[in-house]
Amino acid sequence: MARLPLVDSNDENADPLAREVLKAVAAARGRSVDPAVYRAVANHPKALQKMVEFGTVVYFQNSMTPAQRELAYLTASVTNECHY
């Protein structure tokens, strides 16, 4: 269970910026549901927007190949004993 309320991009009462960013994230990932981490951060829409901008630079605008990026993510996950 989430400790923060998860913002729904279809909730008409949600902040318009949060809804816009969540819909863009879902569309970019080819999903109809937003990942929970983005929905939690959407409680602060500007933080969500900056997080997505940063992630875009880190993930897409770098000199690593997709295989190298995935290896870096997996290495970090194993090193930090991530289970998610």
C-alpha positions as CSV (number, residue, x, y, z in Angstrom):
1,M,0.0,0.0,0.0
2,A,1.3,3.4,-0.9
3,R,2.1,5.9,1.8
4,L,1.5,8.7,-0.5
5,P,-1.6,9.1,-2.5
6,L,-1.0,8.0,-6.1
7,V,-2.1,10.6,-8.6
8,D,-4.3,9.3,-11.5
9,S,-3.7,11.0,-14.9
10,N,-7.5,10.5,-15.5
11,D,-8.5,12.3,-12.3
12,E,-10.1,15.6,-13.2
13,N,-9.2,17.0,-9.8
14,A,-5.5,16.2,-10.2
15,D,-3.1,19.1,-11.0
16,P,-3.2,19.8,-14.8
17,L,0.7,19.6,-15.0
18,A,0.8,16.3,-13.2
19,R,-1.9,14.9,-15.5
20,E,-0.1,16.1,-18.6
21,V,3.3,14.7,-17.5
22,L,1.8,11.3,-16.4
23,K,0.0,10.9,-19.7
24,A,3.3,11.7,-21.6
25,V,5.2,9.1,-19.5
26,A,2.5,6.5,-20.1
27,A,2.5,7.2,-23.9
28,A,6.3,7.1,-24.1
29,R,6.3,3.7,-22.4
30,G,3.4,2.4,-24.5
31,R,1.2,1.8,-21.5
32,S,-2.2,3.0,-20.4
33,V,-1.3,3.0,-16.7
34,D,1.4,5.2,-15.2
35,P,4.2,3.6,-13.2
36,A,3.6,4.0,-9.5
37,V,6.8,5.9,-8.8
38,Y,5.7,8.6,-11.2
39,R,2.2,8.7,-9.7
40,A,3.7,9.2,-6.2
41,V,6.0,12.0,-7.3
42,A,3.1,13.6,-9.1
43,N,1.9,14.9,-5.7
44,H,4.5,17.6,-6.5
45,P,4.0,18.2,-10.3
46,K,7.1,20.4,-10.8
47,A,9.3,17.7,-9.2
48,L,7.7,15.1,-11.5
49,Q,8.4,17.3,-14.5
50,K,12.0,17.7,-13.6
51,M,12.4,14.0,-12.7
52,V,11.1,13.1,-16.2
53,E,13.4,15.6,-17.9
54,F,16.4,14.3,-16.0
55,G,15.5,10.7,-16.8
56,T,15.2,11.6,-20.4
57,V,18.7,13.0,-20.5
58,V,20.2,10.1,-18.6
59,Y,18.4,7.4,-20.5
60,F,18.2,8.7,-24.0
61,Q,20.7,11.6,-24.5
62,N,24.0,9.9,-23.7
63,S,26.8,8.1,-25.6
64,M,26.0,4.6,-24.3
65,T,24.4,1.9,-26.4
66,P,21.1,0.4,-25.2
67,A,22.9,-2.7,-24.0
68,Q,25.5,-0.7,-22.1
69,R,22.7,1.3,-20.4
70,E,20.8,-1.8,-19.4
71,L,24.0,-3.3,-18.0
72,A,24.6,-0.2,-15.9
73,Y,21.1,-0.3,-14.5
74,L,21.3,-4.0,-13.7
75,T,24.7,-3.6,-12.1
76,A,23.4,-0.8,-9.9
77,S,20.3,-2.9,-9.0
78,V,22.4,-5.9,-8.0
79,T,25.0,-3.8,-6.1
80,N,22.2,-2.0,-4.2
81,E,20.3,-5.3,-3.6
82,C,17.2,-3.9,-5.3
83,H,14.2,-6.3,-5.4
84,Y,11.8,-4.1,-7.3
